[in-house]
Amino acid sequence: MRFEISKVLDAIEGRVCTDPSLARAVLDLAEVIRYQDLDSGRPANLLRLGMVIDALARELEEDSVPVYAIVHRALLSDADLTSNERMVVRRWADDGLVEVLDNPGDRMLELADLLGLPVLSRARLDGLRNRFPWVADQPGRVLAPVPGAGGPVFIAHVGGGNVPVAGTRSATGTKLLARQWRCPEPGCALFAGGGGGGAFADLRVDRAPAGQPPPTLRNGVPTCPRHNTRLGDAGPRPRTEVLAVRVGGLIRRRFVLTEGQAVLIGRAPEQQGGITLGQWLNDEARRWISRSHVQFELRVGEVIVTDVSTNGSGIRPSGSMAEPDRIPLKPQQSRVLAANDMVELYPGVQIGRADELPSGAPFTPTSVMAEAPTMAMRLPRV
């Protein structure tokens, strides 16, 4: 039982991050873990975060969907959690995967405003509508996770529908994210030396400086939300592009391409931080796709793809799937990836800019709760 719970918590860990380019929604962890009606279980259960993440992935029709979680510091010692759960939350805090605050206040909405993220919360937010008008004006920006027949579903606070809707980054958010910030407090997980610890998906790798979260603002001054200290400006943030891997019509993973940091993608690249596709491929695709198949780089704002495989790849200009439009990309050949272009490693295996690569496949994204023991979660009858 303990081993199974540890495995599912590890899977959930791969779906929490404070990287503004990867997070797909923001939530208050102390609130979510107390949605007792989701499983009729104990007063607080960290597995409920996994249930909500699964619901988000189903609605977005996308795999590996991460959330930006804020955490009240009191949760690190909350007696309603098991000792193992408290240890896990502390590790997330130490690694900069979640944002720990003494007084969360309206930080959840501030983050959603700065980053253009939807909010997953049952809390009444009426008192904040003057500061954040989109709470009342944009249907789908704030959704309440509630019990459903096969797990949590979402109900929009305003308007109809159950699909989370992203907004646009505020002008202030764009300015804050154009710079790197440094916290004067030693060991700050979010703003240490302009970077900070962190991880995504299965790889426990250090986050690049580009993955820094946005500072909070105190009287207009960029401030560390955890230490409430003024941040120092550490210079411009590296340029980034968000790319996505689509296999069988489903977005399996997004990743950030940062200027000066090449990323290898293939069946099982040996490079630290490389993107492994093997777990999503059929036998024929595994035989065709090399361990390291393509390399992506960001140079002077342009995405450069280089084929490093044995069998070659192809470019789908403007996403066209017509075979005559396919442009071969031979081994060791490089090409600038235009805005709507896709790189095709094998039929049904494509990589492109995340905003230009729609998802939607006739199967359900992989559940982070797959390893959860049944007695740890009892779905209520609806």
N, C-alpha and C positions, 0 to 999 in steps of 0.2 A: 504493500500500500504506500509506504513512504517513498519507495523508489519510483512508483508510477506518478505520484504527485510531484516529485522532484523533476521528472521528465517533462510534465506538462508545464510546470513553472519555467523551465528552461526554454520551452517553445514560446511561452508568452513573453519571456525576456527578449526574444528576437523580434518582438512586435512593439516595443516601446522605444522611443527615441526623442531627442530634443533637436534633431536636425530639421530646420525650417523647410528644407527642400524635399523631405521625405514624409514627414508627418501628414496624415490625411484628416485628422480630427483632433480636437483637444477635449480633455475631460479632467474631472477632479477624482483622483483615485479613492480618497476617503469617502466620497459619496457612492461611487460605483460598487465598492466591495460590500456595501450595506444594502444592496438591492435584494433583500432576503426573499422576496416573492419570485425571484428568478429560478430558485432551486429548492425553496422551502427548507433550507439548511440552517447552519449556525448564523449568529448575528453578523459576523464579518467573515468573508471568504475571498481570498485573492483570486481564486479560480473564476469568480464572476467577471473579472476583467477580461479573461480569455473568452467568455461567452459573449461579451459585448463586442470584442474585436472580431469574433467570427461573424456576428450579425452585420458589422460594418463591411467586412469582406464580401458577404453575400449581396448586400445592397449595391456595392460599388462594382460587383462582378469582377473582382481582382484578387489575386493571391498576395500573400506577404504584406498585408496592409498594416502599417505602423500607426500608433497614436501618440500624441504628446500629452503626457500625464503630469499634472501638478500634484504635489503631495504635501499635506500639512505635516510639519515636523512631529507632531504628537503621534502620527501613525507609526513612526519608527519604534515606538515602545507600546503600542496599543495591545492591551491584554486580550482583546477579542480575536486577535490573530494568533496563529500558532507560532512557536519559536522559530520554526523553519521559514514561515512566511515573513516574519519580521526581519530575519537574516537576509532574505531575498530582497526585500524593499530597501534595506540598508545598502546592499551591494549595488542595486540600481542607482541609489543616490550617490554612492562613492564613484561610480563609473560615469556619472553625468547622463544617465539614460532617462531620468525623471528630474523634475525641478522641485526641490524641497524648500518650503517657505514656512516662516514662523506664523504669518498671517496671510493666507492666500487671497482674502478679500475678493476683488474683481479681476485678479490676474488671468483667470481663465478667459474672460471676455477680452481683456487687453491683448492676449496672445492671438485670439481668434480675429481681432480687428487688425493687428499688425501683420498677420500672416495670411489672412483671408480664409481661415479654416472654419469648418462647421463645428458646432459645440454639441457634445453628447451629455445631456443633463436633464434631470427632472426638476431642478430648482426653478422657482419663480424668479424671473429676471426683470419684472416690470419696473423696478426702481432704477434700473440702469439704462432705460430706453432713451433718456435724454442724451446720455454720453455716447451710447452705441445705438443709433437709430435703426440699424439693420436688424436688431433683435425683433422689432415689430414689423419691419418693412420687407424682409426677405424670407419668404417661405422656404423651409428646408435648411436654414442656417442653424437653427437650434432644434434638436430632436431629443425626445425622452425615450430611453430604452425601457421597454415594458415586456412582460411575459407574452410569449407567443406559443403556437402549437409545437414548433420544433426548436425552440430557443428564443432568445430575445428578438423583438422587432422594434422598430422606431415609429414614433408618432410625432409629427411636427408640432411645435408650440404654436406656430402661426401658419395659416393656410393648410392645404391638404398635402397628401403624399407622405412617403416614408423613406425617401432616398436623400441622404445628406448632400447638401449643395454647397460648393465652395464659393467664396466671394473673391474679391481681388485684394491684394495687399494694400494697406493704406499708404499714403505718401510718406508718413512718418516711418512705417515699417520698412519701406524701400530704402530710406536714408540710413536707418539703423543697420540694415543688413548689408549696406555697401561698405561698412567698416568692420575691422576686427577690434575686440575689446579685451582689456586685461583687468582682472580683479586684484586689488592689493593684498587680499587675504591669501596666505600660503595654502596651496593644495585645493584651490577652488575648482570643483569638477566641471563647471560650465565655462569659466573665463580665465583659466590658468594659462598664462603665457600666450593668450590669443587663441587657445585651442581647447583642450579639455579631453577627458576620457570619453569613451562611448563605444557602441557596437551596433551592428544591424544584421538581421537575419541570423544565420548560424555562425558567423565569423566574429570572434571577439577581437576586433582590430581597433586601433586607436582612430578616433574621429579626426578628420582633417580640419584645419582651422575654418574652412568654409562651412562646416557643420555647426558652428556656434549658434545658439538660440539668440533671439533678440533681447536686449536689455529691457528692464522695466524703466519707466520714467517717473522720477520724483521731482516735481516742480520743473519739468522739462529737462532734467539732467539724467543721462544714461546711468543706471544704477544696477548693481548686482542684486537680483531678487532674493537670493539666498542670504547674503551677508549685509544687505542694505547699505553697501558702501559705493561710493562714486567710482565708476569705471574709467580707466585710462584708454585713450584712443591709440590702438596699436597699428594703425595704418589701414590701407585699403584691403578689402577682402578679395581673395582670388576669384577670378571668373569661374562660373560653373554652368553646366548644362545637366538637366535631369533626363536620363535615358531609361528606356524600359525594355524588358525582354518579354516577348509574346510567344507562347508555345501552344499550338492547337487552338488559337483564337483567344486564349486567356492570358492577360498580363500576369506573369509569374513573379516578376520582381522589378522594382525601380532601383536605380543607382545613380549616384552623383558623379559626374565627370568634372574634375577640377583641373584648372590650368597647371601644367607642369607635372601631372600625375597620370601616367598611362594606366589603362585598365585592360587586362586580358580576359577574354570570354571564350569558353569552350566546354568540352565535355568534362574536364577536370583540370583546370590550369593550376600549376604549382605556385604561381605568383601569389604572395600574400595580398589579400584584397581582391583577387580575381573572382570572376563570376562563374560558378559551376552550374552547368545545365544538365548533367547526367541524370539526375533524379527525375527529370521531366521528359526524357527522351525514350522513344521506342527503340527496338533493337536495330532497325535499319539506320535510324538517325545517329545512334551511338557509333555505328561502324563508319559512318560518313564524316561526322564532326570530329575534328582533332581535339586532343587534350587542351591545347591552346589554339584556337581557331582564328580569332580576329583580335586586333588591338585597337582601342579607341584612345585618342588624344585630343585635347583642347588646346589649340594654338591660335593666339590673337583672335579669340572669339569664334574660331571655326572648328567644327568637329571633323577630325581626320580619322578615317578608318583604314587599317592596313591588314590585309589577309596574311596570316602567318601559318596557314594550314597546309595540308597535303593535297586536298581535293578542290580548294577554291570556294568562293562564295558568289553572291550576286547582289546587285543593287536594284531595288524596286523604286524607280523615280516617281515621286509624288504618291507613293503607296500603291501604284498600279500593280494588279496581280495578273495582268495579261502577259502571257509568255513572250510575245515579241518585244515587249517593253523592257524586259529584264536585261540588265547590263552585267556581263560577267566581271567578276573581280578575281583575278588570277593570284596564285600564291606570290607573296612579296610585293603585290601591287597595292598602292595607296590611292585614296580618293577623298575629296572633300564631300561631306554629307550635306546636301541641301536641306532646306527647312522641312520638307515633307517626305524626304527619302527614307527608305527602310533598307537595312542590310539583311539579306536572307542567307542563313547558313545552310539551310536544308528546307525543303517544302514544309511550311507550317512553323518554322523556327525563325522569327524575325526580331530585329533590334532597331529601335528608332527613338526619336524624341518622344518623351512620355505624353505630351499634350497632343501629339499627332498620331498616336498609336492607340486606337480605340480597343477596348476589351469587350468580351461578350462571347461566351462559349456555352454549349449545352451541358455543362457539368459544374458542380459546386467547388469553390476554392477549397484548398486544403485547410482542415480545421486545426487550430492550435490546441483544441481540446481532445484530440484523438487518443492521447495517452491517459486521459482523466479516468480514474476508477469510477464505476457507476455509482457506488455508494457515497461518493464525495459530491455528486451533483444529481439531484432529483428534479427533473423538469416538471413543473406544475401542469395540471390539466387545465386546458383553456376551453 
